[in-house]
Amino acid sequence: MKNYDKIIIWSILLLSAIIILTNCFFPKHQADSTGIFKVEANRIAQEISAGNEININNYQTIAGVYECTDDSLYHSDNPYVIHKINGKFYRIEYREANQNSRILQFVNITLILLFCFTFSVLLYVRQKIIKPFHEISELPQMLAKGNLTAPLKETKSRYFGRFIWGLDMLREELEHSRRRELQHAKREKTAMLSISHDIKTPLAAIKLYAKAISNNLYSDEEKRRSSAESINAKADEIERYVNELTGKISGDFMEFHAIQKEEYLSSILNKITAYYSEKLQLLGTDFIIAAYADCLILCDPERLEEVFQNIMENAIKYGDGKIIRIDISDEEDCKLITISNSGNSLPDTEISHIFDSFWRGSNATNINGNGLGLYICRRLMNEMNGDIYTEIQQDMFCVTIMCHKMT
């Protein structure tokens, strides 16, 4: 904001300097022009003295030449000089050279209008664009600090409508995500407390039975066997609680929503191509999209793009960088889109776990990630009534997306 104010000040100073210099220049030019008139008046006097006919159109500053014998010699609205030539008096009238006063007035008016226009534009930009943007520039910092309750207000000019709308959507999503995390944490804590309390009872019984056996409190074999069976039963009970706890922790922790509508497959693939072509070219990776017949598919376009992006990023991270290929085929009323990358290093035995949340394969050593990419892909495809699966073909790791065609 301060830097822009400096620009306004310097613009005002510059235009003011131009006006001042212009006004300083014109008087000097006028003096030079007056010298031209004197030269032309002397030439006319010489022409009259020589008896030549005078054509005032040949002179830049002469307005008229008049021979006078009475008092009218001194009566004229124009500036003039009087020459006595061959015993006669001549009034030589002249114009203001180049009409400097009018030109200077016109130039001044033009410069003042330019000054006012420039100042108005700069002030308008300051008030309607720079100042509102300076105010909303603090919004991302507010969101980062967790101030998510107040909706974001749009300025009256609406220059930042889509930007404000996007930030407000981000705010709502962050607020919803935070509420979801708190609820999830609360459920987990409640479950942990409940199950830990339930575990205490069978655990205490196991300790009692174990202590009794250890101290030889049971004299016959039948009682010892009964105690061992009780210990085993209580252990089974604890195992059930542990499994229940594991199930709660490993359950779904993310919410996904998809809006089904018709979209051309080419529209999705063109966006993926536009995004990744240059990136893969810089990486030296061949990017091939096989020929295909375009058609309408049923999907959420934004969510399907997200699926493509997750798969493409995995192909870049875990492939050998030689080739990434997209093939499209038909199967009944479905389109199968297969994204393959060379340099597969995942064992066949791990394929069954690839869509599990937070699971990372043995080929993920020293590669950044959280093990959620393909898990999110599967959830999104389920929301779109589609499917996704993987397979390994020779050295190629293949991920296939199934979308329903519109007939």
C-alpha positions, 0 to 999 in steps of 0.5 A, a space after each residue: 500500500 505504501 509503495 503504491 502511494 509513492 507511485 502516486 506521489 511520483 506521478 504527480 511530481 512528474 506531471 507537475 514538472 512537465 507542466 512547469 517545463 512546458 510553460 518555461 519553454 514557450 516564452 523563449 520560443 515566442 521571443 525567437 519568433 518575434 525576431 522572425 517578424 523583425 526580419 520579415 518587416 525589413 524584407 518588406 521594406 526593402 521590397 517596397 523600396 525596390 518597387 516590387 509587389 508584396 504578397 503577404 502569403 509569402 511571410 509567416 508573421 505578416 498580417 498586412 501592409 498598408 500605406 497611410 497618409 492620415 491619422 489612420 496610420 496609427 489605428 489598428 487592432 493588430 500589433 504593427 510597426 511603421 516604416 517610412 519608405 521613399 517619403 511615404 509611411 507604411 503600417 506593417 501589421 504582424 501576428 503573434 508568431 505561431 500563436 504561442 499564447 493560444 498554443 500554450 493555453 491549449 497545451 496547459 489545458 491538455 496537460 491539466 486534463 491528463 494530470 486529472 485523468 491520471 490522478 483519478 485513475 491512480 486514485 480509483 485503482 488505489 481505492 477499488 483494487 489495491 486497498 481491498 486486495 491489501 485487506 483480503 491479503 490477510 485472509 490466508 493468514 487468518 485461515 492459517 491461524 484457525 479463524 474459520 467462523 466468520 464468512 469472507 465478505 466481498 467488496 462492492 466492486 467485486 473485482 475479487 469475486 472468484 478469489 473471495 468465493 474460493 477462499 470462502 469455500 476453503 474456509 468452510 472446508 477447513 472448518 468442516 474438516 476441523 469439526 470432523 477431526 474433533 469428532 473423530 478424536 472424541 469418538 476415538 478417545 471415548 472408544 479407547 476409554 470404554 474398551 480399556 475399562 472393559 479390558 480391566 475386568 478380564 485382565 484382573 481375572 487372568 491375573 488372579 487365575 495365574 497367581 493361584 496357579 503359580 502359588 499351587 492353590 489348586 490341589 487337583 488337576 481338574 481345577 487347574 485345567 478349569 483355571 487355564 480354560 478361564 484364562 483362555 476365555 478371558 484372553 479371548 475376551 481381551 482379543 475381541 476388545 483389541 479387534 474392536 479397537 483396531 476396527 474403530 481406529 482403521 475405519 473410514 476417517 475421511 468423507 467424500 462426496 461426488 456429484 454425478 453428471 455427464 462429461 466427455 472423456 476427452 475433456 478430462 484427458 485434455 486437462 490431464 494432458 495440459 497439466 502433465 505434458 510439460 512437466 513430464 517433458 522436463 523430467 525426460 519421461 515419454 507421455 503417450 495417450 493412445 487413440 480412443 473414441 470419445 464419449 460421454 461418461 458418468 462422473 464428477 469431473 473434478 473428482 475424476 481429475 483428482 483420481 487421475 492426478 493421484 495416479 499420475 503422481 504415483 506413476 512419476 514417484 514410483 516409476 523409472 521415469 522412462 514412460 507413462 502411458 494412458 490406454 482406453 478400452 471398452 467393456 460393455 457399458 463401461 470405459 476402462 482407462 489404464 494408466 501404466 508406468 515403466 519400472 515397476 518395483 512392487 512385489 505381486 504379494 503386496 498388490 492386495 494391500 495397495 488400496 489400504 489407508 496409510 499402507 506403503 509398499 516396500 518400494 516406498 523407502 526414502 520416497 515421501 508420501 502418506 499412503 493415502 493416494 490410492 485409498 482416496 482414488 478407490 473411495 472417490 471411484 466408489 462414490 462415482 459408482 465406478 471402480 479401480 484396480 491394479 495389476 502388474 504386466 511384465 515391467 509395467 505397473 498398471 492402474 485401471 479406472 472404470 467409468 460408466 458410459 452414457 448411451 
